[in-house]
């Protein structure tokens, strides 16, 4: 039996890319229970387009927020969702057609899995995929709570030293994990950069088991702010590979002080 999956898409001034994003979710080999388009603070035609798409596909629901905020949009989608599991997508990206099948299939290996994290591709356009190299893991695996080290996740945006994607896309989450074990203030944090990293820091630290899937399931469009920051930090990590963590304190400043050391 396939798990009930809700897809949550924050939408902000995405009239040029939203159709491709939504159609990729509607063409899945394992269909989501629902697609929630959380339209937040748009000044273009995104809202009217979202309603047009909802009339074309009965699994789409449109939620409106006045304030532009990707974190509040994700949080609202989480609260309104009806699935047992969640995936997230940026409105200018898209999923491969078998993405949900791959993510959902991993759940069968252990009932304790609460996050499934997969690979992704950076793309310039739909016809020019560039596969992002994953460091630290070249096979599918499950990491259990007893093996998890929070200090490893704190080395975010450093693919040389840790394999997980720090964003919330390209992953499947237990809805109850996010609602019950990630503080509400973190789900709705107001960080302008890395807002998803801090949510993942709590989620990964709380999950009983995390499945890592090598297969890329998500297409991340080049050119955004996150893409530029990731490229810069990756370059810096290569240049300072021999330095100790204590010599790079800025990598840890985005994280709250009350997380446990493991």
C-alpha positions as CSV (number, residue, x, y, z in Angstrom):
1,X,0.0,0.0,0.0
2,X,1.4,3.4,-1.0
3,X,1.8,6.0,1.8
4,X,-0.4,9.1,1.7
5,X,1.9,11.9,0.6
6,X,1.1,15.6,0.6
7,X,3.2,17.8,-1.7
8,X,3.8,21.4,-0.4
9,X,4.8,24.1,-2.8
10,X,5.4,27.7,-1.6
11,X,4.6,30.1,-4.4
12,X,6.0,33.6,-4.7
13,X,6.1,35.4,-8.0
14,X,6.5,32.1,-9.9
15,X,4.1,32.6,-12.8
16,X,6.8,31.7,-15.3
17,X,7.8,28.4,-13.7
18,X,4.8,27.1,-11.6
19,X,3.2,25.1,-14.4
20,X,6.3,23.0,-14.9
21,X,6.6,22.4,-11.2
22,X,3.0,21.4,-10.7
23,X,2.9,19.2,-13.8
24,X,5.9,17.2,-12.6
25,X,3.9,16.4,-9.5
26,X,0.8,15.5,-11.4
27,X,2.8,13.0,-13.6
28,X,4.2,10.9,-10.8
29,X,4.1,7.2,-11.1
30,X,3.0,7.2,-7.4
31,X,0.5,10.1,-7.1
32,X,0.5,12.4,-4.1
33,X,-2.7,12.5,-2.0
34,X,-2.8,16.3,-2.6
35,X,-0.7,19.2,-3.8
36,X,-0.8,22.4,-1.7
37,X,0.1,25.6,-3.5
38,X,0.8,28.1,-0.7
39,X,0.7,31.5,-2.6
40,X,2.4,34.1,-0.4
41,X,2.7,37.8,-1.1
42,X,2.8,37.7,-4.9
43,X,2.7,40.7,-7.2
44,X,2.5,38.7,-10.5
45,X,-0.1,36.3,-11.9
46,X,0.9,33.4,-9.6
47,X,-2.4,33.4,-7.6
48,X,-4.7,33.3,-10.6
49,X,-2.5,30.7,-12.2
50,X,-2.6,28.6,-9.1
51,X,-6.4,28.6,-9.1
52,X,-6.4,27.7,-12.8
53,X,-4.2,24.7,-12.1
54,X,-6.5,23.7,-9.2
55,X,-9.4,23.6,-11.6
56,X,-7.4,21.4,-14.0
57,X,-6.3,18.9,-11.2
58,X,-8.6,18.0,-8.4
59,X,-5.8,17.1,-6.1
60,X,-4.6,20.7,-6.0
61,X,-5.5,23.0,-3.1
62,X,-4.6,26.7,-3.1
63,X,-3.8,28.4,0.2
64,X,-3.3,32.2,0.3
65,X,-1.0,34.1,2.6
66,X,-0.6,37.9,2.5
67,X,3.0,37.9,3.7
68,X,5.8,36.8,1.5
69,X,7.7,34.1,3.5
70,X,8.8,30.7,2.4
71,X,9.0,29.4,5.9
72,X,5.5,30.5,6.8
73,X,4.3,29.0,3.6
74,X,5.9,25.7,4.3
75,X,4.5,25.8,7.9
76,X,1.0,26.6,6.7
77,X,1.1,23.8,4.2
78,X,2.3,21.4,6.9
79,X,-0.5,22.4,9.2
80,X,-3.1,22.1,6.5
81,X,-1.8,18.9,4.9
82,X,-3.7,15.6,5.3
83,X,-1.0,13.1,4.3
84,X,1.1,11.0,6.6
85,X,4.2,12.0,4.7
86,X,5.3,15.3,3.1
87,X,7.5,16.4,0.2
88,X,8.4,20.0,-0.5
89,X,9.3,21.7,-3.8
90,X,10.4,25.2,-4.7
91,X,8.1,26.7,-7.3
92,X,10.8,27.1,-9.9
93,X,12.1,23.5,-9.6
94,X,10.5,20.1,-10.5
95,X,10.5,16.4,-9.6
96,X,11.4,13.5,-11.9
97,X,8.4,11.4,-12.7
98,X,9.3,8.5,-10.5
99,X,10.5,10.6,-7.6
100,X,7.6,9.7,-5.2
101,X,7.9,6.1,-6.0
102,X,11.6,6.0,-5.2
103,X,11.1,8.0,-1.9
104,X,8.1,6.0,-0.8
105,X,9.7,2.6,-1.6
106,X,12.5,3.3,0.9
107,X,10.0,3.3,3.7
108,X,9.4,-0.4,3.4
109,X,12.9,-1.3,4.6
110,X,12.4,-0.2,8.2
111,X,9.3,1.1,10.0
112,X,11.5,3.5,12.0
113,X,12.4,5.6,8.9
114,X,11.1,9.1,9.3
115,X,13.1,10.9,6.6
116,X,14.1,9.7,3.2
117,X,16.8,11.9,1.6
118,X,17.6,11.5,-2.1
119,X,20.0,12.9,-4.6
120,X,19.2,15.8,-6.9
121,X,20.5,17.4,-10.1
122,X,21.3,21.1,-10.6
123,X,19.9,22.2,-14.0
124,X,20.3,25.2,-16.2
125,X,17.2,24.2,-18.1
126,X,15.1,21.0,-18.3
127,X,17.3,19.8,-21.2
128,X,20.7,20.5,-19.5
129,X,20.9,18.5,-16.3
130,X,24.1,18.6,-14.2
131,X,24.3,15.9,-11.6
132,X,25.7,17.2,-8.3
133,X,28.5,15.0,-7.0
134,X,27.7,13.4,-3.6
135,X,30.6,13.0,-1.3
136,X,30.7,10.6,1.6
137,X,28.2,8.0,0.3
138,X,28.0,6.1,-3.0
139,X,25.3,3.6,-2.0
140,X,21.8,3.5,-0.4
141,X,21.9,3.2,3.3
142,X,19.9,3.8,6.5
143,X,21.3,5.8,9.4
144,X,19.8,5.1,12.8
145,X,19.4,7.5,15.7
146,X,22.1,5.8,17.7
147,X,24.6,6.5,14.8
148,X,23.6,10.1,14.2
149,X,26.0,12.9,15.2
150,X,24.6,16.4,15.2
151,X,28.1,17.9,14.9
152,X,28.3,16.3,11.4
153,X,25.1,18.0,10.3
154,X,26.5,21.3,11.5
155,X,29.0,21.1,8.7
156,X,26.1,22.2,6.4
157,X,26.7,23.1,2.7
158,X,29.9,21.1,2.8
159,X,29.4,18.1,0.4
160,X,33.1,17.0,0.8
161,X,32.4,16.1,4.5
162,X,28.7,15.2,4.6
163,X,26.4,13.7,2.0
164,X,23.0,15.1,2.9
165,X,21.3,17.9,1.0
166,X,20.7,20.7,3.5
167,X,17.5,21.8,1.7
168,X,14.0,20.4,2.4
169,X,13.3,19.4,-1.2
170,X,14.3,16.0,-2.6
171,X,13.3,14.5,0.7
172,X,10.3,12.7,2.2
173,X,9.3,13.6,5.8
174,X,7.1,12.1,8.3
175,X,4.4,14.7,9.0
176,X,4.3,13.9,12.7
177,X,8.1,14.3,13.0
178,X,7.9,17.9,11.8
179,X,4.8,18.8,13.7
180,X,5.7,17.1,17.0
181,X,9.5,17.4,17.3
182,X,10.4,20.6,15.5
183,X,9.5,23.7,17.5
184,X,6.9,25.9,16.0
185,X,9.3,28.9,16.2
186,X,11.8,26.9,14.1
187,X,9.2,25.9,11.5
188,X,8.3,29.5,11.1
189,X,11.8,31.0,11.5
190,X,12.5,34.4,9.8
191,X,16.0,33.7,8.5
192,X,16.5,35.2,5.1
193,X,19.1,32.5,4.1
194,X,19.3,28.9,5.3
195,X,15.8,28.8,6.7
196,X,15.5,25.2,5.6
197,X,18.8,24.2,7.1
198,X,17.8,25.1,10.6
199,X,14.5,23.1,10.3
200,X,16.5,20.1,9.1
201,X,18.9,20.5,12.0
202,X,16.0,19.8,14.4
203,X,14.3,17.2,12.2
204,X,17.4,15.1,11.5
205,X,18.5,15.3,15.2
206,X,15.0,13.9,16.2
207,X,14.4,11.3,13.5
208,X,14.6,7.6,14.6
209,X,16.1,6.6,11.2
210,X,17.0,8.4,8.0
211,X,17.2,6.6,4.7
212,X,19.7,7.9,2.1
213,X,19.0,7.2,-1.6
214,X,21.6,7.9,-4.2
215,X,19.2,8.2,-7.1
216,X,18.5,11.9,-8.0
217,X,14.8,12.6,-7.8
218,X,14.7,16.4,-7.9
219,X,15.8,19.1,-10.4
220,X,17.1,22.2,-8.8
221,X,17.3,25.2,-11.1
222,X,20.7,27.0,-11.3
223,X,20.8,30.8,-10.8
224,X,19.1,31.3,-7.4
225,X,20.7,32.8,-4.3
226,X,21.1,29.5,-2.6
227,X,22.9,28.1,-5.6
228,X,25.5,31.0,-5.4
229,X,26.0,30.6,-1.7
230,X,26.5,26.8,-2.0
231,X,29.1,27.3,-4.8
232,X,31.0,29.8,-2.7
233,X,31.0,27.7,0.5
234,X,32.0,24.6,-1.5
235,X,34.9,26.5,-2.9
236,X,35.9,27.8,0.5
237,X,35.7,24.3,2.0
238,X,38.1,23.0,-0.6
239,X,40.5,25.8,0.1
240,X,40.4,25.2,3.8
241,X,40.0,21.4,3.8
242,X,43.0,21.0,6.2
243,X,41.7,23.4,8.8
244,X,39.9,22.3,11.9
245,X,36.3,23.2,12.8
246,X,37.5,25.5,15.5
247,X,39.2,27.6,12.9
248,X,35.9,28.0,11.0
249,X,33.4,29.1,13.7
250,X,31.1,30.9,11.2
251,X,29.9,27.5,10.0
252,X,28.1,27.0,13.3
253,X,26.6,30.5,14.0
254,X,23.3,29.9,12.2
255,X,22.3,27.1,14.7
256,X,20.6,27.5,18.0
257,X,22.6,27.1,21.2
258,X,20.1,24.8,22.9
259,X,20.5,21.8,20.6
260,X,22.2,18.9,22.4
261,X,25.7,17.8,21.7
262,X,25.9,14.2,20.8
